[in-house]
Structure formats: structure tokens, C-alpha cells
Amino acid sequence: MDTTPSTPAAPAAEWAKVELLGHRTRYGLAREVERFGTKMLRIDVFGPGSDTPILTEFYAGQALFGYRPCTEECARAWASDRWNLPEEVRPALPAPDSSSVDAEFDVVDGDVRPAGSSEDLTS
């Protein structure tokens, strides 16, 4: 009889919305990995129709603020709209489809505000 303790298999990757410290949001293929001797969250962000990630990031579990499973289509649509992606990644994505943008909100200098609003969000 084998008495060697078995190591549980790592959870499978799943598409998810990941909120980090309440300040950053990523949609992509998320999985638990071990790096640097500790468990971490790996998130691969994919653009529409791409088989390779346009962005891969690793975060410590303590940075996780929220985690919501979603569909692959949802995650890819988010990346195509370029929400919260680092500046160096944005040029690699195709221009967003204007029909998928919420008409009730404008994005001005990275700030989201009600459409037609002139309120100053910098204060």
C-alpha cells in the first residue's frame, strides 16, 4: 500500500474578472500558480481572436479584492475596449467598436463621467 501523501492538483484556469486592491481590474484567463516559493494569481489578458495573451501579470493572493468568474466572450470584449490596460499594451489592440461603448458615459483623459458632463473629476 502506497502511503505517500498526494499533492492536490492545481485548480484549472477559468475566465474571470479580477479586482486588485480595489484600484485595478483585469478580465482574462486566471489560475493559481506557484512562483518564488508562494502561491500567486496569474492572469492572462487576451484580445479578440488572439490565441496568445497580450498581457500576463502575477499577483499575490493578498492583492485580490474581488474575483468573479465570467465567460470567455466577456473577458475578450473587455480587452478589446481597452479598459484599465497599461499604456504600453493599448497600441497592440484594435480600435474599439463604437457600438459596444456605453452611450451613457464618456471617457475623458482616463476618467469616466456621465455623457455630456463637464464636471471636473480631478479635484
N, C-alpha and C positions, 0 to 999 in steps of 0.2 A: 504494500500500500504506500502511495506517494504522500508524504506529509509536508512537502514543500509548499509554503504559502503562495497562492497565486496572486498576481497583480491584476487588479481590475482593469479592463480595457478603458482607454480614454474615450470620453463621450464623443459621438460623431459630430462633425461640423453641421451647423444649421444656419440658415439665413436669419438675420436678426437686426433690430435697431438697438444700438448700444449707446447709452448716455454715460459720459465720463465726467465725474466731479461736477455734474450739473452745468458744464460750460461747453462741452463738445459732443456732437452727435455724429455717429457713423452708422451707415447701413451697409451690410456686407455678409460675407460668409465667416461666421465666428466659431472658434473652437478653443478648447483648453490645451495648452502646450506647456512643456517644462523647459525653461531656459534659465541659465545662471543659477541652477540649483533650486528654483522655485516655480510654482505654478503661475502661469500668466494667461491672459486672454490674447489671442491672435485674431485680428480682424482683417480680412482681405476685401477691399472695395473693388467692385467690377463695374466697368462701363457697359453700356448697352451693346450686346453682341460680342463682347470680348471674352475670350477663353482664359486670359491671363489677367491677374489683378493690376489695376492702375495704381493701387496704393496698398501697402501692407504695414500694419502697425501692431505693436505689442504693448500691453498694459498690465500692470499689477492688479490683482483682484481688488485691492483696497481702492483703486481709482474708479471702480464700477459704481455708477449711481443708479442706473436702470438698465434693464435688459428685456426686450420684447421680441419674441420670435415673429417673423414675417415671411412673406413669400419671396421667392427669387425675383419676380417681376417688380415687386415693391422696392426691393433693395437696388436693383439696376435703374429703375426710374429715378430714384433719389440721386444716384451718382450722375445721371445724365443732366439733372437740373443743377448740379454742382453745389449743392448746399453744404456749407461748412468744410469743403475740401481745402487743403493747403494751396496757396497761390501757385506753387510750382507744378501742381497736378492739373489745375484748371485748363491750361492751354492744350493738354493732351486729350481733352474731351470734346466731342462735337457740340456745336451750339445748341442750347436747349430749345425744345419745341415750344413755341409761344402758346400753343393751345393747352399745354399741360401746366401753365403757370396760373396760380390762383389770382383771378382778376380783382379780388377784394384787397390785395396787398401789393405794395411796390417795394422793391429792394433798391435803396439808395445808399451808396458807399458802404455796403455790407449790412446796413440796418434795415429791418423790416418794419414798415409802418402802413397804416391804412391808406388805400389808394386815394390820391388827391390830397393827402395830408401835407401840410407844410410845417408841422410841429418839429422842433429841434430836439433830436434824440441824443445829442452829445452832452447835454448837461446832466 
